[in-house]
Amino acid sequence: MEMAGVNTTLLSLWKVDDESTTEGTITIYQELIKSNDISNSLKTA
């Protein structure tokens, strides 16, 4: 991933259904657009 230019990845150690993953991802990206801070976006989501 790093060779492809990816700075950050997010994964789960537990099985998560697709709907929850979609909702969480949308919320994280909405917060990231507001603050441009990945740490804050994850905390807020």
CORGIUR-V212743 format. One record per pair of residues at least 4 apart in sequence whose C-alpha atoms are under 7 Angstrom apart, sorted by the first residue. I is the first residue (numbers start at 1). J is the second residue. D is the distance in whole Angstrom. If there is no record, write none. Layout:
i=[I,I]
j=[J,J]
d=[D,D]
This chain:
i=[1,1,2,2,16,16,17,18,19,20,21,22,23,24,24,25,26,27,27,28,28,28,28,29,30,31,31,32,32,32,32,37,38,39,40,41]
j=[5,6,6,7,20,21,21,22,23,24,25,26,27,28,45,29,30,31,45,32,41,42,45,33,34,35,41,36,37,38,41,41,42,43,44,45]
d=[7,6,5,6,7,7,6,6,6,6,6,6,6,6,7,6,6,6,6,6,5,6,5,6,7,6,5,5,6,6,5,6,6,6,6,6]
